[in-house]
Amino acid sequence: MDIVYVLIGSGVLILIFLILWLRERRQARMEYIAYGLRSSEDNTDNTKTNVTAIEDGFNETISRLEDLGEVSQDEWGKWIWTKSGKPVGKLINKK
């Protein structure tokens, strides 16, 4: 008879721990979803900031090169190297 009480008690304890564990997993999943939504908003802001910084750096560099006479704009408004006449940013084939 004592073994039956031990088995029933163990079963009840296991059931209680299982229920508590499932509740905790459900709460953790909701927190992961909320964190993911927040982080995607932050990433969008960071990406916008990074693109803006890159554009500012490019504009500053082009302005310096133009002051040095290394680049100029053609009739279509594209930047070209004054010495070679190739568009800025075009890959150079090395031999």
Secondary structure as UniProt FT lines:
FT   HELIX           2..68
FT   STRAND          71..73
FT   TURN            75..76
FT   STRAND          79..81
FT   TURN            82..84
FT   TURN            88..89
//
